[in-house]
Amino acid sequence: MKLLLKNIVHPIYKLAKVMLSRYRLKRLVKQRPCKIVVGAGGIFQYGWIPTEIEYFNLLKPDDWERYFSNNSIDAILTEHVWEHLTKEQGIIAAKKCFQYLKPSGYLRVAVPDGLHPDPKYLEWVRPGGVGDGAKDHKILYTYKTLKEIFELVGFKVGLLEYFDEKGEFHYREWDPNDGMIHRSKRFDERNREGKLNYTSIIIDAWK
């Protein structure tokens, strides 16, 4: 009996939660500036609007159309989302971001770094790796391959943090108020005593 009730109640609860989240997001996106976090996981800054895949999927045109009009978003932030998409899906998602961002709007993206010199890091983040969520990772980017995705659809891309082919780390000052990336040189607690144990490729892509 309990199992039967669970099988009935749980889907109803899940649907109600999605509907409530959709209603809330429709209200929030009216605020200006309109800055959204894709796949927030409950972590977001004041003034930013969190979203989750259950009610806002980057790959679903209907989800975009439900909440936004073309050229209406000021900024989009995604931290460790693009590696969960195939290359083809990543291009589709980039096109949608370009379509709905305002002229001069931007997208800040962070993904695991395929040129990180530490083998333990690479084993943690590679597709099928041992790290949290890595079983669902589809691609391990380098700064070149990530930059290419967004330039392909029309963005102008600036590199903020990344390792190059020689294992040298490159860093350009960026403002966390423009989109906080926690898995970064400055803000990841695993980086101690000058050792970069966990970093990301971080880019800004401007429309």
HELIX and SHEET records of a PDB file:
HELIX    1   1 LYS A    2  LEU A   28  1                                  27    
HELIX    2   2 PRO A   61  TYR A   67  1                                   7    
HELIX    3   3 TRP A   82  HIS A   84  5                                   3    
HELIX    4   4 LYS A   87  TYR A  100  1                                  14    
HELIX    5   5 PRO A  119  VAL A  125  1                                   7    
HELIX    6   6 ALA A  134  ASP A  136  5                                   3    
HELIX    7   7 TYR A  143  LEU A  152  1                                  10    
HELIX    8   8 PRO A  176  ASP A  178  5                                   3    
SHEET    1   A 7 ILE A  49  PRO A  50  0                                        
SHEET    2   A 7 LYS A  35  VAL A  38  1                                        
SHEET    3   A 7 ILE A  73  GLU A  79  1                                        
SHEET    4   A 7 LEU A 101  PRO A 112  1                                        
SHEET    5   A 7 SER A 200  TRP A 206 -1                                        
SHEET    6   A 7 LYS A 156  PHE A 163 -1                                        
SHEET    7   A 7 PHE A 169  TYR A 171 -1                                        
END                                                                             
